[in-house]
Amino acid sequence: ATFVPPPGARTRAPLPLPPAIAAYYTYPSLPRDVTVTPGRATAQYRESVVRFPLSVPADMQPTEPEVEFEWYESQRPGRRPAILFNPILGGDYPLERGICRTLARQGFHVALIHRKTLKISPEHDVSHLELLLRQGIFRIRQVVDWMAAHERVDAERMGSFGVSMGGMASVMTAAVEPRLKAHVVVLAGGSLADILSTSKDTLLTKPRARYLKAHHMTTEEMAQRLRETVKTDPLLLAPYVDPARLRVFIALSDRTIGRANALRLWRALGRPEATFMPTGHYTSYLLLPYLKYAGGRYLKQALGVGYTSSNGAPQLPPRNDRRQD
C-alpha cells in the first residue's frame, strides 16, 4: 500500500536548523589529495573508486581518516544530476551496486559511499557510537562537496538513496545538507537507542549481548545510555527534514529495524509519501525490481530528469507524468 498526501494538502514545514546543530556538523574546508582509480566502463557509464582524506574539526580524532566511494559516471552528455548512495550496515555492496548501475543507466551520476565501522563493541562505551555517526555525516557531506565541484555534475540537482542504516544516514543528512534536494529512504527507523535495544536481528543482537556482558549492564541501561549520548540520530534530526523531499519505503514485518521504530520515524518526518511493503527486512529483497523502479522514478521527478523548459533549464514534471529521460 502507498500513502500519498492528498492533492493540495499542507505538509509539515521543517523547523529551521538551530545554529548549534549546524555548527556541530561543520568541518574545515581543506585542499584534497584526491586519488581516482578507474574501473570498468560500459556504453552507459564508467566506474571508478575515489579516495581522499577526511576533514574533521580540530577537536576530533577520526577513527577512519579516509573517504572512499565508488563513482558511477553516466556517459550521457552534459551536466547530469547526481545521487549519493548510502549502503546497508552489513555485506559487500551487491544490492547497492545493482541499484547504482540502474540509476547510472537512467542518466544519473552515482556515488556509492563505502561503509565504515559502525557498531557497539565491548572495547568502547556506547558513547563512542556518537563519534562514528558524526564522523559519518562529515564523510557524506564531503562527498557532496566533491560531487558539487565535479565538472559533469549539475549541483542544483543532487539527491540521495539509502537502505537500512543507509536510509537513516540519508534522513540525518537531509536535515543538515541542503544541497541534496530529494531523498529515497528504504527500511529506516528511529531512534537508534530503540533499534539497538529491541532488534531481533543477530547482526545486532550478538554485539549487543557481548557489550552487555562486558559492561555488566541491562538492555534498558544500555538504551538509556544511548539516549543520553547519541545526538546524531534520525529521530532527533527528523523535525529539520522537509517531508516534501522524501520518498519512504517501510517493511511492515521488519524484525531488524522494528515496525514500531519505522513508523515512529515516518511520523516524526511529517508522514511523507510512503510505500508499506508486506515483507520483512531481508525479504524486501524480493521487491528489489520495484524499489529500483519506484525509487528511480521518484528521483527523476524530484530532480527534473528528462523534463526541460523552453530555455533548456530543468523543469519539474507533474507527478503523474511518466515520460522518461
C-alpha positions in Angstrom: 0.0 0.0 0.0 1.2 3.5 -0.8 0.4 6.6 1.3 0.3 9.8 -0.8 -0.6 13.1 0.8 -3.9 14.3 -0.7 -3.6 16.9 -3.5 -3.2 20.4 -2.0 -2.6 19.0 1.5 -0.3 21.1 3.6 2.8 19.2 4.5 4.6 19.9 7.8 7.2 22.6 7.3 10.6 21.7 8.6 11.9 23.5 11.6 14.9 25.8 11.0 18.1 24.1 11.8 19.5 25.6 15.1 22.9 27.2 14.7 24.3 24.9 17.4 23.4 21.8 15.4 24.6 23.3 12.1 28.0 24.1 13.8 28.2 20.6 15.2 28.3 19.2 11.6 30.6 21.8 10.2 34.2 20.9 9.2 37.2 22.8 7.9 37.5 23.2 4.2 40.9 21.8 3.2 42.7 21.1 -0.1 42.1 17.5 -1.0 44.7 15.0 -2.3 42.2 13.0 -4.4 43.0 9.7 -5.9 40.8 8.2 -8.7 41.3 4.6 -9.7 39.5 3.8 -13.0 37.4 0.6 -13.2 35.2 -0.9 -15.8 33.4 1.1 -18.5 30.2 0.3 -20.5 28.4 2.2 -23.2 26.2 3.8 -20.5 28.5 4.6 -17.6 32.1 4.5 -16.3 33.1 3.1 -12.8 36.0 4.3 -10.6 37.0 4.4 -7.0 37.6 7.8 -5.4 39.6 8.4 -2.2 40.7 11.5 -0.2 41.5 12.4 3.4 38.5 13.1 5.7 38.4 16.6 7.1 37.2 16.9 10.7 37.2 19.6 13.4 40.4 20.1 15.3 39.0 18.6 18.5 38.0 15.3 16.8 40.3 12.3 16.3 38.9 10.4 13.4 38.8 6.6 13.7 38.9 6.1 9.9 40.5 9.2 8.3 39.9 8.3 4.6 36.8 8.9 2.5 36.3 6.2 -0.1 33.4 5.8 -2.6 32.6 4.2 -5.9 31.7 6.7 -8.7 29.3 5.6 -11.5 29.6 8.3 -14.1 26.8 8.5 -16.7 28.0 8.5 -20.3 25.1 10.8 -21.3 26.4 14.2 -22.4 26.2 17.4 -20.4 25.9 18.1 -16.7 23.9 15.4 -15.1 22.1 15.0 -11.8 23.9 13.1 -9.1 22.8 10.7 -6.4 24.7 9.9 -3.2 24.1 6.3 -2.2 24.2 5.3 1.5 24.6 1.5 1.9 23.3 -1.1 4.4 25.3 -2.0 7.5 26.5 -5.4 6.5 27.6 -7.2 3.3 29.8 -6.3 0.4 27.5 -4.0 -1.7 26.0 -6.4 -4.2 22.5 -4.9 -3.7 23.8 -1.4 -3.7 25.9 -1.8 -6.8 22.9 -3.1 -8.7 20.8 -0.1 -7.8 23.7 2.3 -8.6 24.1 0.8 -12.0 20.4 1.0 -12.7 20.5 4.7 -11.8 23.6 5.3 -13.9 21.8 3.7 -16.9 18.9 6.1 -16.3 21.3 9.1 -16.6 22.3 9.8 -13.1 25.9 10.0 -11.8 26.0 8.0 -8.5 28.5 7.9 -5.6 28.3 4.7 -3.5 29.9 5.6 -0.2 32.0 2.8 1.3 30.7 1.9 4.7 32.9 2.4 7.7 32.8 0.7 11.2 29.5 1.4 13.0 28.7 -1.0 15.8 28.6 -1.4 19.5 31.7 -3.2 20.8 32.9 -4.2 24.3 36.1 -2.2 23.8 34.2 1.2 23.9 31.4 2.8 25.8 28.3 3.2 23.7 29.0 6.9 23.7 31.7 6.0 21.1 28.9 5.4 18.7 28.2 9.2 18.5 31.8 9.8 17.3 31.3 7.2 14.5 27.9 8.7 13.5 29.1 12.3 13.5 32.2 11.3 11.5 29.8 9.6 9.0 28.0 12.8 8.4 31.2 14.6 7.7 32.1 11.8 5.2 28.8 12.1 3.4 29.0 15.9 3.3 32.5 15.9 1.9 31.4 13.5 -0.9 28.6 16.1 -1.6 31.4 18.7 -1.8 33.3 16.6 -4.4 30.1 15.9 -6.5 29.1 19.6 -6.4 32.5 20.6 -7.8 32.6 17.9 -10.5 32.5 19.4 -14.0 29.9 16.9 -15.2 27.5 17.2 -12.2 24.6 19.6 -12.1 25.0 20.8 -8.5 21.4 22.0 -8.4 20.1 18.5 -9.0 21.6 16.2 -6.4 19.8 13.7 -4.1 20.3 10.6 -2.0 19.3 7.0 -1.9 19.7 5.0 1.3 18.8 1.5 2.5 18.5 0.3 6.2 21.3 2.1 8.1 21.9 4.0 4.9 18.3 5.1 4.9 18.8 6.5 8.4 22.0 8.2 7.2 20.0 9.8 4.3 17.5 11.2 6.8 20.2 12.7 9.0 22.0 14.1 6.0 18.7 15.6 4.7 18.5 17.6 8.0 21.9 19.2 7.7 22.8 19.2 4.0 20.6 21.5 1.9 22.4 20.8 -1.4 20.7 17.4 -1.6 17.2 18.1 -2.9 15.5 14.7 -2.8 15.9 11.5 -0.8 14.8 7.9 -1.2 14.7 6.3 2.3 14.3 2.5 2.4 13.9 0.3 5.6 14.8 3.1 8.0 13.7 3.7 11.6 14.4 5.5 14.8 15.6 6.1 17.4 18.9 4.3 17.3 18.6 3.5 21.0 15.3 1.8 20.4 16.5 -0.2 17.4 19.7 -1.3 19.1 17.9 -2.4 22.2 14.9 -4.1 20.6 16.1 -5.6 17.3 15.7 -9.4 16.8 18.4 -9.5 14.1 21.6 -11.4 15.0 23.6 -8.8 13.2 22.7 -6.5 16.1 21.8 -9.0 19.0 25.2 -10.7 19.1 27.3 -7.5 19.5 24.6 -6.2 21.9 25.0 -9.4 24.1 28.8 -9.1 24.1 28.6 -5.4 25.1 26.1 -6.0 27.9 28.2 -8.9 29.3 31.4 -6.9 29.2 29.9 -3.8 30.8 27.6 -5.6 33.3 24.6 -3.7 32.0 21.0 -4.5 31.3 19.4 -3.8 27.9 17.4 -0.9 29.5 20.5 0.6 31.0 22.3 0.5 27.6 19.3 2.1 25.8 19.2 4.9 28.4 23.0 5.5 27.9 22.5 5.7 24.2 19.7 8.2 24.6 21.9 10.3 26.8 25.0 10.3 24.4 23.8 9.9 20.8 22.9 13.2 19.2 23.3 12.1 15.6 20.1 10.2 15.4 17.4 10.2 12.7 14.6 10.7 15.2 16.2 13.7 16.8 17.0 15.3 13.4 13.7 14.4 11.7 12.0 17.8 12.6 14.5 19.6 10.4 13.8 17.5 7.3 11.3 18.6 4.7 8.8 15.8 4.1 8.1 17.0 0.6 11.6 16.0 -0.4 11.3 12.3 0.8 10.0 9.0 -0.6 9.9 6.4 2.1 9.6 2.6 1.9 8.6 0.6 5.1 8.6 -3.2 5.6 5.7 -4.0 8.0 7.2 -7.3 9.2 10.7 -5.8 9.8 12.3 -7.6 12.8 15.7 -5.8 12.3 14.5 -2.2 12.5 11.2 -3.0 14.0 7.8 -1.9 12.6 7.2 0.4 15.6 10.5 2.1 15.1 10.0 2.5 11.3 6.5 4.1 11.8 7.8 6.3 14.6 10.4 7.8 12.3 7.9 8.2 9.4 5.5 10.1 11.7 8.4 12.3 13.0 9.2 13.1 9.4 5.7 14.5 8.9 4.2 11.4 7.1 5.9 11.9 3.8 4.8 9.8 0.7 5.5 6.2 1.7 5.0 2.6 0.5 4.2 0.0 3.1 5.5 -3.4 2.0 4.2 -6.8 3.3 7.8 -8.1 3.9 10.5 -8.3 6.5 13.8 -6.5 6.4 15.6 -9.1 4.3 12.7 -10.5 2.3 12.2 -6.9 1.0 15.0 -8.0 -1.4 12.2 -9.8 -3.3 10.8 -6.4 -4.2 14.1 -5.1 -5.4 12.9 -4.6 -9.0 10.0 -2.4 -7.7 12.3 -0.5 -5.3 14.6 0.3 -8.3 11.7 1.4 -10.4 9.8 3.4 -7.8 13.0 5.0 -6.3 14.4 5.9 -9.7 11.1 7.3 -10.9 10.8 9.5 -7.8 14.3 10.9 -8.2 13.6 11.6 -11.9 10.5 13.5 -11.0 12.0 15.3 -8.0 15.2 16.3 -9.8 13.6 17.1 -13.2 15.4 14.4 -15.2 14.0 14.3 -18.7 12.0 17.5 -18.4 13.3 20.8 -19.7 11.8 24.2 -20.2 11.9 26.2 -23.5 15.2 27.7 -22.4 16.8 24.3 -21.7 16.6 24.6 -17.9 15.4 21.7 -15.7 11.7 21.8 -15.0 9.8 19.6 -12.6 7.2 17.4 -14.2 3.7 16.7 -12.9 3.7 13.7 -10.5 1.6 11.5 -12.8 3.7 12.2 -15.9 5.6 9.0 -17.0 7.8 10.4 -19.7 11.4 9.1 -19.5 14.8 10.9 -20.0 
